[in-house]
Every structure is written in structure tokens, then in C-alpha cells.
């Protein structure tokens, strides 16, 4: 009996050995699970961000200091931690807000009262790394450009109330830029879907001024420029180059030109070089960095080198070091006629200037030929309170009623600007 028992045990052990000896299969990642339309099984807490209390009251008080043209008003739309770039859903159901941290927020105005009354984390079961840039296609796909990845969320505007949201990689992790060039500096991406239905992404280069060796490699990859690709990630190409840290872009609906802000070289003084607003009219255009540090100011590092012959200089030179970020064409009808078709853009505010500048919303008017009609003008200002920041505007977007929302990553809020003529 004992021998029979031992033999049986041995045979069972041998039968089990091949399976046990195989390497364990790795558990699918959250992205793989969600992409396969499966639930992650997460039971993590998913709280809302409170919209009332002392902080909301203080933000509202600060907004009384903001100056606007007559007939315009500003109010607190929602408290949104670390609020950066904004994507308004095409159906008007929800607004998505990226951050430079690890979360994307979704804001819902359920009562259609011009106030975001619910703010929750979007797709909390999916880990994210600097999901700054959010943009929508007209057919309802949400794209989020992270530090080194681009994800697509199908029907995000309708499925966002689940903590599991279907997602897929347009550009897999580590393939937007070389892993060796990941940096804490100039790494907040933004995106847009163009009139050609392609995905456009801004790629800041990580240096103040790159070495010549790095510059050659970056120009081939579109780092320090804008790249575009099909919405499935195929057919990637460099669309524009010669930009230091481009943040904020939009297409002129009239002539389809692409406009972009660019943040210029630090450490050259309070008043140079100028910030830039550039107009891109064809693939492959070069805007001069690093030979030019901003406007027509040459960089010290490249001042003896011959710049490219085809450099295009900015449409608008902005005040130095104001940190121009968000940019959009106004297509609504709520605002007076003079603002319809104009560019609204944000200035985040300087960090390296002896007298701080910026922290305001600007407006830029265009002529019939598509070029600017003059310098950008302040539209909403007062967050720079004698060098002390009451807020730092990041992005500006248009709601469906024609009002604007402005994000502020210092305060952690969205503001709404509307016009009633009163």
C-alpha cells in the first residue's frame, strides 16, 4: 500500500511538472485590459472634488480683481487640481482637463448653468505620466498626449462615468521620443486634430539651448517642433521645426493655417528674447531655433553659425519670458463682432524675470489676409498683483454657448468668461 501511494504521488508530481516549470505569464497591464473591453476589477475610491468651501470662496474673491473689457464677466467655473490643457467634448456633455502630474479630470455642468458642478478623475484605473495634452476629434475620440505616449479613448464623453474606460495606444509608451531624452523640462505635450483629420503634437526639447549634436538628432525627430501622424499613429512626419518649447496651438478655420506659441531662451536678460506666436502655412517650415533665441535675437551658443536660409520669423513678438501657453481661435457668436475670428491666448507668467510679467489672457486680431493686425493685447488681467501671482492661466477653450474657460494650475481652477453687454 505504501509503495502504491508513493508511486501515485510520484506520477502526479511528474504530470504536474511541465506546467509548473513554465515561466509565469505576466498579468496584463491596465491598458491591455481596458483595450480588450474588460474590467480591471478595481474597487479603489473615486471621490469627487468638493466645489464649495473656503477655497472656492477665496477664488471668487480673487476674481473680483480681474479686469476685463466692458460687458464681460468672469466667474469660477470649477475647482480642478493642477488644471492644465482643456478639451471640451463635442457633444457639450463634459470637459476634460490634463495635468502635469498623473491625473486627468472631467468636469460636468449637469444643470447647464455655466458652472461645473461635478469634478472627478477620468479613467482612474489607468496609470498616466504627465497627461498634459487633451484634444478631441469631431467624431468624439479623446486623445491625451503624455510625456512619452499618446492614448486614444473612444466615446470618452459618454463612458467617463465609469472608472474603467476603453483606451488604446496611438503611440506606445517610450516611442513618442527616445527614452534617453525624457526630461522633467519642457515635457508637457499638447495636441490638436487638424482639418486633414491628422493628429498634431507639440514636442518641446529639454534644454535651454541644445548642443549641436543634440540639435541635429532632435530636428530629424521633430523634438523642438510639431509632428503629425494619422490618428492610428501611422505615417508620422515632422510638420514644423525650429521651435524651442511650443505649447498651445490651433488652426485658423478660415485658411487652415496652424498657429503656435513658442517659449524662448532663458538667461539672456529681462527684456530679451521675445516670446513668439508663429503662423505655419506648409509642412516643413523652420522657425529658427536654436540659431535664434526668440524673434530675431541670436543665441550666444549659435551666434557664429549660419542659420538656415528659410527661417520664418514670428507673426507676433510677445513680451519676454511671459510664458505663452494656451491658444485658440474664437468661433463663437456670444462675444461682440470684433472678437469673432480673433485669437485668445494665455500667458502663464514669468519665473526668471526681476519684474514678473504675464499671468493674463491675451487677444490677437487678424486682418482679412490671415496675418495679424497688430500686437497682442491684454484681455483679462489682474492675476499678477504687483509681482505676486493670484493665479497663473494655462489654457483657454470655448464652451458651446460661446463663453470661454481658462485653466489655472496655480490655483487649481477653471474660470468662465462671458459677455452680456452689461
C-alpha positions in Angstrom: 0.0 0.0 0.0 2.8 2.4 0.9 4.6 1.7 -2.4 1.4 2.3 -4.4 0.8 5.5 -2.6 4.3 6.8 -3.3 4.1 5.8 -6.9 0.8 7.6 -7.3 2.3 10.7 -5.7 5.3 10.5 -8.0 3.2 10.1 -11.1 1.1 13.1 -10.1 4.2 15.2 -9.5 5.6 14.3 -12.9 2.4 15.1 -14.6 2.3 18.5 -13.0 6.0 19.3 -13.6 5.9 20.6 -17.2 3.2 23.2 -16.4 4.9 24.3 -13.2 8.2 24.6 -14.9 6.8 27.1 -17.5 7.5 30.7 -16.7 4.6 32.5 -15.2 2.7 34.7 -17.7 2.8 38.4 -16.8 -0.5 39.9 -15.7 -2.0 42.1 -18.4 -1.5 45.8 -17.9 -4.4 48.1 -17.2 -4.1 49.4 -20.8 -4.2 45.9 -22.2 -7.2 45.0 -20.0 -9.2 48.2 -21.0 -8.2 47.9 -24.6 -9.7 44.4 -24.6 -13.0 45.9 -23.3 -12.5 44.1 -19.9 -12.9 45.5 -16.4 -9.8 45.9 -14.2 -11.8 44.8 -11.2 -10.6 47.9 -9.3 -12.6 48.9 -6.2 -10.5 52.0 -5.4 -12.2 55.0 -4.0 -13.2 57.5 -6.7 -14.1 60.7 -4.9 -15.4 64.0 -6.3 -13.5 67.3 -5.8 -15.5 69.5 -3.5 -16.8 72.6 -5.2 -17.8 74.7 -2.1 -16.0 75.9 1.0 -13.2 78.3 2.0 -11.1 77.7 -1.1 -13.9 78.3 -3.5 -14.9 81.5 -1.6 -11.3 82.8 -1.8 -11.0 82.1 -5.5 -14.2 84.0 -6.1 -12.9 86.9 -4.1 -9.6 86.9 -6.1 -11.6 87.1 -9.3 -13.1 90.5 -8.3 -9.6 91.9 -9.1 -9.6 90.7 -12.7 -10.0 93.5 -15.3 -12.0 92.8 -18.5 -13.4 94.9 -21.3 -16.8 96.5 -20.6 -19.7 94.0 -20.8 -17.5 90.9 -20.0 -17.6 89.0 -16.7 -15.5 86.2 -15.1 -16.6 83.6 -12.5 -15.3 80.4 -11.0 -16.4 77.5 -13.3 -14.9 74.6 -11.2 -12.1 73.8 -8.8 -9.8 71.4 -10.7 -6.5 70.5 -9.1 -3.4 71.3 -11.2 -5.6 72.3 -14.2 -3.6 72.5 -17.5 -4.8 71.9 -21.0 -8.5 71.6 -21.8 -10.6 69.5 -24.2 -14.3 70.4 -24.5 -16.4 67.4 -25.5 -18.0 67.8 -29.0 -21.5 67.0 -27.5 -21.2 69.5 -24.8 -21.6 66.9 -22.1 -18.2 67.1 -20.3 -14.9 68.9 -20.3 -11.6 67.1 -19.9 -8.6 68.7 -18.2 -5.0 67.4 -18.2 -2.3 68.0 -15.6 1.5 67.8 -15.4 1.2 65.1 -12.7 -0.7 61.8 -13.1 -4.3 62.6 -13.4 -6.9 63.8 -16.0 -10.0 65.4 -14.6 -13.5 65.5 -16.1 -15.9 68.4 -15.4 -19.6 68.1 -15.9 -22.1 71.0 -15.8 -25.2 68.9 -15.3 -27.5 71.8 -14.7 -26.3 73.7 -17.8 -25.9 76.8 -15.5 -22.4 77.8 -16.5 -20.9 76.1 -13.5 -19.0 72.8 -13.4 -20.9 71.1 -10.6 -19.1 67.8 -10.7 -15.3 67.2 -11.0 -14.0 63.6 -10.9 -10.8 61.8 -12.1 -11.0 60.5 -15.6 -10.1 56.8 -16.1 -8.6 56.4 -12.7 -7.7 52.7 -13.2 -5.2 53.6 -15.9 -1.8 54.9 -14.7 -0.7 58.1 -16.5 2.5 60.1 -16.7 2.2 63.8 -17.3 -1.1 63.6 -19.2 -1.0 67.4 -20.0 -2.4 67.5 -23.5 -6.0 66.6 -24.3 -7.8 67.1 -27.6 -11.0 65.8 -29.3 -11.7 64.7 -32.8 -15.1 65.8 -34.2 -16.4 62.3 -34.1 -15.9 62.0 -30.4 -12.5 60.4 -29.8 -10.4 61.9 -27.0 -6.6 61.9 -27.4 -4.3 62.5 -24.5 -0.6 63.3 -25.1 1.5 62.2 -22.2 5.2 62.7 -21.7 6.2 59.8 -23.9 2.9 58.2 -25.0 -0.4 59.1 -26.8 -3.6 57.3 -25.9 -7.0 57.3 -27.6 -10.2 57.0 -25.6 -13.3 56.1 -27.7 -16.5 57.8 -26.8 -14.9 59.2 -23.6 -17.6 61.8 -23.3 -20.2 59.1 -22.8 -18.3 56.5 -20.8 -16.4 58.7 -18.5 -18.7 58.0 -15.5 -17.2 54.5 -15.2 -13.8 54.2 -13.5 -12.9 51.8 -16.4 -12.8 53.5 -19.8 -11.7 51.8 -23.0 -8.3 53.0 -24.2 -5.7 52.2 -26.8 -2.2 53.3 -27.6 -1.8 55.5 -30.7 1.9 55.9 -29.7 3.1 53.3 -27.2 5.0 54.2 -24.1 8.6 55.2 -24.9 8.0 55.8 -28.7 7.0 59.5 -28.8 10.6 60.5 -28.1 13.7 58.4 -27.3 13.6 57.2 -23.7 17.1 58.7 -23.2 15.7 62.1 -23.9 12.9 62.0 -21.4 13.2 65.0 -19.1 11.5 67.0 -16.4 11.9 70.0 -18.6 9.6 71.1 -21.5 7.8 67.8 -21.4 4.1 68.9 -21.2 2.7 68.0 -24.6 -0.4 69.4 -26.3 -2.3 68.1 -29.3 -4.9 69.0 -31.9 -6.8 67.2 -34.7 -6.2 69.1 -37.9 -8.5 69.9 -40.8 -6.8 66.9 -42.5 -8.0 64.6 -39.7 -4.5 64.0 -38.6 -3.1 64.2 -35.1 -0.7 67.1 -34.4 1.5 67.0 -31.3 3.9 69.7 -30.0 7.3 68.4 -28.7 9.4 70.7 -26.6 13.1 70.0 -26.5 14.5 69.7 -22.9 17.4 72.2 -23.0 17.6 75.9 -22.7 19.8 75.7 -25.8 20.8 72.2 -27.0 24.2 71.2 -28.1 24.8 70.9 -31.8 24.9 67.1 -31.6 21.6 67.0 -29.9 20.1 69.6 -32.2 20.8 67.6 -35.3 19.2 64.5 -33.8 16.2 66.5 -32.5 15.4 68.1 -35.8 15.2 64.7 -37.5 12.6 63.6 -34.9 10.7 66.8 -34.6 11.8 67.4 -31.0 11.6 71.2 -30.7 8.8 71.3 -33.3 5.4 69.9 -34.2 4.9 66.4 -35.6 1.8 65.0 -37.2 0.5 61.5 -37.9 -2.6 59.5 -38.8 -5.0 59.0 -35.9 -3.8 55.4 -35.6 -0.2 56.6 -35.2 1.0 55.7 -38.7 2.7 58.0 -41.2 4.5 60.2 -38.6 6.3 63.2 -40.0 7.9 66.4 -38.8 5.4 69.2 -39.6 7.3 72.2 -38.3 10.8 72.6 -36.8 12.9 75.3 -35.2 10.7 75.8 -32.1 12.2 75.7 -28.6 9.2 74.8 -26.4 6.0 75.1 -28.3 2.9 75.0 -26.1 -0.6 75.8 -27.4 -1.7 75.6 -31.0 -4.9 75.9 -33.1 -6.0 76.0 -36.7 -7.4 79.1 -38.3 -10.8 77.9 -39.6 -10.7 80.4 -42.5 -7.4 79.4 -44.1 -6.4 76.2 -42.2 -3.0 77.7 -41.1 -1.7 76.4 -37.8 -0.7 78.9 -35.2 1.5 78.1 -32.2 3.1 79.8 -29.3 6.7 79.2 -28.5 8.6 79.8 -25.2 12.0 81.3 -25.8 15.5 81.2 -24.3 16.1 82.0 -20.7 19.0 83.8 -19.1 19.6 86.5 -21.7 18.1 89.3 -19.7 14.7 90.7 -18.6 13.7 92.0 -22.0 15.2 89.6 -24.5 14.4 87.4 -26.3 10.8 87.9 -27.3 8.2 85.2 -26.9 6.7 84.0 -30.2 3.4 83.4 -31.8 4.0 81.7 -35.1 1.9 81.0 -38.2 2.6 77.7 -40.1 1.2 77.5 -43.6 3.0 74.5 -45.0 4.8 71.3 -43.9 8.5 71.6 -43.2 8.7 75.2 -42.3 11.6 76.3 -40.0 11.2 78.9 -37.2 14.9 79.4 -36.4 15.7 77.9 -33.0 18.4 77.4 -31.8 20.1 79.9 -34.1 17.6 82.5 -32.9 16.5 82.5 -29.3 13.3 84.4 -29.9 12.3 86.8 -32.6 15.5 87.9 -34.4 17.7 87.7 -31.3 20.6 85.3 -31.9 21.6 82.9 -29.2 25.1 83.1 -27.7 25.7 79.4 -28.4 25.0 79.6 -32.1 25.8 83.2 -32.9 28.8 82.3 -35.1 26.8 79.6 -37.0 24.9 80.4 -40.2 21.2 79.9 -39.6 19.0 78.1 -42.2 18.2 80.3 -45.2 14.5 79.7 -45.0 13.8 80.8 -41.4 10.3 82.2 -40.8 10.1 84.9 -38.1 7.1 85.2 -35.8 3.8 86.8 -36.6 3.8 88.3 -33.1 6.7 89.0 -30.7 5.4 88.8 -27.2 6.9 90.3 -24.0 10.0 88.3 -23.0 9.5 85.5 -20.5 5.7 85.8 -20.1 5.4 82.1 -20.9 2.8 82.0 -23.6 0.9 78.7 -23.4 -2.7 78.1 -24.5 -4.0 79.4 -27.9 -7.4 79.2 -29.7 -9.4 80.8 -32.4 -12.7 82.2 -31.3 -15.5 80.7 -33.4 -18.5 81.6 -31.2 -21.1 84.4 -31.5 -21.6 85.4 -27.9 -18.7 87.9 -28.0 -19.0 91.1 -30.0 -18.2 91.0 -33.7 -14.6 92.4 -33.2 -13.6 89.3 -31.3 -15.1 86.8 -33.7 -12.2 85.1 -35.5 -9.6 86.5 -33.1 -7.0 84.5 -31.3 -7.2 84.2 -27.5 -4.0 83.0 -25.7 -2.7 82.7 -22.2 0.5 84.0 -20.5 1.4 81.8 -17.6 3.7 84.4 -16.1 7.5 84.7 -15.8 9.6 82.8 -13.3 13.1 84.3 -14.2 12.4 88.0 -14.6 13.3 90.6 -12.0 9.9 92.2 -12.5 7.3 89.5 -13.2 5.2 89.8 -16.3 2.3 87.8 -17.8 -0.4 85.9 -15.9 -3.1 87.1 -18.2 -5.4 86.3 -21.1 -4.4 88.0 -24.4 -6.3 88.7 -27.6 -4.8 89.0 -31.1 -6.8 90.3 -34.0 -6.2 89.3 -37.6 -6.6 91.0 -41.0 -8.6 89.7 -43.9 -5.3 88.3 -45.4 -4.8 86.0 -42.4 -1.9 87.9 -40.9 -2.1 89.8 -37.6 -3.5 93.3 -37.4 -1.0 94.3 -34.7 0.4 93.3 -31.3 -1.4 91.0 -28.9 -3.5 93.0 -26.3 -4.4 92.1 -22.7 -8.0 90.9 -22.5 -8.2 89.7 -18.9 -5.6 90.6 -16.3 -5.1 91.1 -12.6 -3.7 87.7 -11.6 -0.2 89.4 -11.5 -0.8 91.5 -8.4 2.3 93.7 -8.3 4.6 90.6 -8.8 2.5 88.3 -6.6 0.6 85.7 -8.5 -3.1 85.3 -7.6 -3.3 82.7 -10.4 -1.3 81.5 -13.5 -3.5 81.0 -16.6 -2.5 78.0 -18.7 -5.1 77.2 -21.4 -8.2 78.7 -22.9 -11.1 76.9 -24.6 -14.5 77.7 -25.9 -17.7 76.3 -24.5 -20.7 75.6 -26.7 -22.5 78.8 -25.7 -19.6 80.9 -26.9 -18.2 81.6 -23.5 -14.6 80.9 -22.7 -13.0 78.8 -19.9 -9.5 79.4 -18.7 -7.4 76.9 -16.7 -5.1 77.9 -13.8 -2.6 75.4 -12.4 -1.5 77.5 -9.5 -5.0 77.9 -8.0 -6.3 74.6 -9.4 -9.3 76.0 -11.1 -11.3 76.8 -14.3 -12.7 80.2 -14.9 -15.6 81.1 -17.2 -15.7 84.4 -19.1 -18.9 85.5 -20.8 -20.4 88.6 -22.4 -23.8 90.2 -21.8 -23.0 93.8 -22.6 -23.9 94.9 -19.0 
